[in-house]
Amino acid sequence: MVIIENEVLNSLRRVSYGVYLYHYPIIYLTILSLNTLGIPEDPGYSLLLYSGSIFLTIGLSLITYRRFETPFLKIKERFAVVRTKR
C-alpha cells in the first residue's frame, strides 16, 4: 500500500532506515574533514556541513539499499512462516 504518490518521497521512505543508521557517522566524518581542510567555522561552514551531510547520507543509503537490502527482500518469501489452521 502506497499512501504517497510522489516517487522522491517513496524512495526516501524505502531508505529511511539507512538514513537513520548513517546520518551520525557521516556528520561526524564531514565535521572531521572540514576541520582537517582548515575551513573556518562561518556561515559557509554550516552550509557545507549540512548540504554535504544530507547528500552523503542519502547517497550512501540509496547505494546500500540497492546493493544489500534489495537482494534480501527478494528472497525473504522463501523463509516466510506458513501457519496452518487447526
C-alpha positions, 0 to 999 in steps of 0.5 A, spaced: 500 500 500 502 506 497 499 512 501 504 517 497 504 518 490 510 522 489 516 517 487 522 522 491 518 521 497 517 513 496 524 512 495 526 516 501 521 512 505 524 505 502 531 508 505 529 511 511 532 506 515 539 507 512 538 514 513 537 513 520 543 508 521 548 513 517 546 520 518 551 520 525 557 517 522 557 521 516 556 528 520 561 526 524 566 524 518 564 531 514 565 535 521 572 531 521 574 533 514 572 540 514 576 541 520 582 537 517 581 542 510 582 548 515 575 551 513 573 556 518 567 555 522 562 561 518 556 561 515 559 557 509 561 552 514 554 550 516 552 550 509 557 545 507 556 541 513 549 540 512 548 540 504 554 535 504 551 531 510 544 530 507 547 528 500 552 523 503 547 520 507 542 519 502 547 517 497 550 512 501 543 509 503 540 509 496 547 505 494 546 500 500 539 499 499 540 497 492 546 493 493 544 489 500 537 490 502 534 489 495 537 482 494 534 480 501 527 482 500 527 478 494 528 472 497 525 473 504 518 469 501 522 463 501 523 463 509 516 466 510 512 462 516 506 458 513 501 457 519 496 452 518 489 452 521 487 447 526 
